[in-house]
Amino acid sequence: MPHYSAKNRIVMCLFLHIYVGCANECFKQTIMKVINFTLPIVEKVLFDKEKIEIDPKVMVRVDACYEFLKEFAANKVIYGINTGFGPMAQWRVDNRFLSELQYNIIRSHSTGAGEPLDDMSVRAAMMARLGSIMQCRSGVHREVAELLVAFINEGICPFIPRHGSVGASGDLVQLAHIALTLIGEGKVHYHGEWQETAAVMQKLGLKPIIMHIREGLSITNGTSVMTGISCVNQHYAKRLLDMSVLTSVWMNEIASSYNDLMAAPLNECRRHAGQAEIARRMREISADSQCLLNREHELYNDGHTGDVTFGHKVQPYYSLRCTPQIMGPILETLQNTERVLNEELQSASDNPIVDPDTRNVYHGGNFHGDYISLEEDKVKIAVVRMAMTAERQLNYLFHDRINGILPPFLNMGVLGLNYGMQACGFTATSTTAECQTLAMPNYVHSIPNNNDNQDIVSMGTNTALLCRQVIDNCYQVMAIHFIALAQATDCLKKADKLCAATRKHYNIVRGIIPAFVEDTPFYEEIGEVEKYLRSSSFSV
């Protein structure tokens, strides 16, 4: 069997992207023939409702790996095939009970607690598990891959509780809940309802997998749940960065800032690629704005002399002026996380690893979730920074003594009688404060467990879930921010001078919540703006 090097995998991924692009643009096919998963492919399945099919060449290799393990395992002691699991690996299991052993790990580990994960995260987790199997180092029967494909394509989402994983030996408990449904037990979310798995499978003509050699261990062992959640997080975090850049341009339009804060000579001399790229994006977005000032025209000409107090700030506050410096490292963080997630989607995270090429079975710790846990802590911190920046920009908009151009709290009514967006500031500040508390790194919170067999663990799934909470919080702050920017635009009667990108979002927000003078509850409108920001229709 040929060994697929990292270089060859890159070539295969390139081929897949070309294939998918051709299918979408030329033939309008809805099924992607997959060799390896990448984040763009995961996003197409999750957000564009594309369907997948494993390339037959990969399935040939899955079969070959299974046949090799079947032959190799005879008369050998191999962990999880004829031994117990975890600390019980010191006990050999009689050949009469090997199939029962695989069922036992699934049933005994289906012990999660808490609210179920959302359907999108569950589907992403199944794709990550399938991606690991597609590396052809698991030794499982092809029916595991085929049934996972059917679940993903049909929108069958196993019940996976939020709590249960320590992120080493992978996501044992939560993956066991996926495995439980693959053997026809437990319950699934299908067509918006919780249903018995067996009934749904019967309705669709699907058959549960059976245990051949090590199917139970392979499905439950790996980083797939934390990886799936992180893939969804990545999608929304990147969109939040787009919003942060857009709102920062809009903020500087409101403040009539000097445009050299985004100048190429300024930002490129610092040598950080992320900062230069954010500045470039800001220049591109604001190119047609009539609100930004040119420092050369305003301050460098006409020879200003004498003691002069300028009515307009020579330099705006940091939350406006330092956008490239603040958002640059966030961009680079997300770029690195994307690289790590792509690598994880194309990795075998089982233990042991079955290698038909070297004709050996290797015992190790590919299930350890450190890569994902550390990255999700970084993403979490980066998103907190975006929430903090948005909250400080809101403070600028609300604080008349700071901005000097807007009424207190963007109040277009009678001061003292009306309150504008005063209370929105409470919500944004309290939500951002919660984000700051959640920013504490979770990667370092290892607790030994499993009779100290798992003496250092990643807590990767907890980290990914905490990151998700911060992302959700940031969207709420952003929704308030968009409403405030629209209100500030109306206070200054600047709508016609905005650049096309910010004017587009001004119009959309105003379609949800018109300019307000009288006090009225608009918590529902905040929710509608948040829904828009999360929707596929949002774009810069």
Summary of the structure (lengths in Angstrom):
residues: 540
radius of gyration: 26.9
end to end distance: 46.7
largest distance: 96.8
contacts: 1848
relative contact order: 0.11
helix: 60%
strand: 8%
